[in-house]
Amino acid sequence: MTAEKRRAPAGAAVLRGEITSAIRRALMQELAAVGYGRLSIEAVARRAGVSKTAIYRRWNSKLDLVLDVVSAAASRKLPMLDTGTLDGDVRLLLLVVSGALGHPVASQIIPDLLAEAARNPQIAGTLQGALKDYQDRIGKIVIGRAVERGELPGGADPRIAADLIVGPIYWRMAIARSPLDPAELDRMARAAVAALRVACAVPQDDLA
């Protein structure tokens, strides 16, 4: 192999993955600490232990950085939600969602970004797109399997189904900011399944 072939790419072609990961982690921590309004590239760089140049080589602005990291977090795959029953799948989903909403970083970032979305259409669009994708994934995984097992009739609207499942827990933990104990989580799961059975039995035209 020649020296030319062995030579690694230089300059803008080299974007080390560990640095990108460090910047993403620092961004989430800084958002949780100070919020979007007071967030600065300088502070993210200090927290990540990198230069501002390292950030600007990857993202053009603070907004680009935040939108990219939020989109990446929202697009993470749901865990394998296949317990064999609708009741079990819904309870497992609520357990996953409650764990995510209860995380110290997420519990600070989510309300702040929702407030910022009211003032920033780009953030609003990103959050809306992420939520729509999340709704569709819940519908495909949880409702789709329940239909295949014969637990629910076909034709359920995945967005309505997602609202019925995660809406109450989001209200409780992200808006009211009140934790859930296991017994309450069980009751919420049973209520969500009961609501799904009613909603899926009603013709969609009647829900319009």
Disulfide bonds with the S-S distance in Angstrom:
none
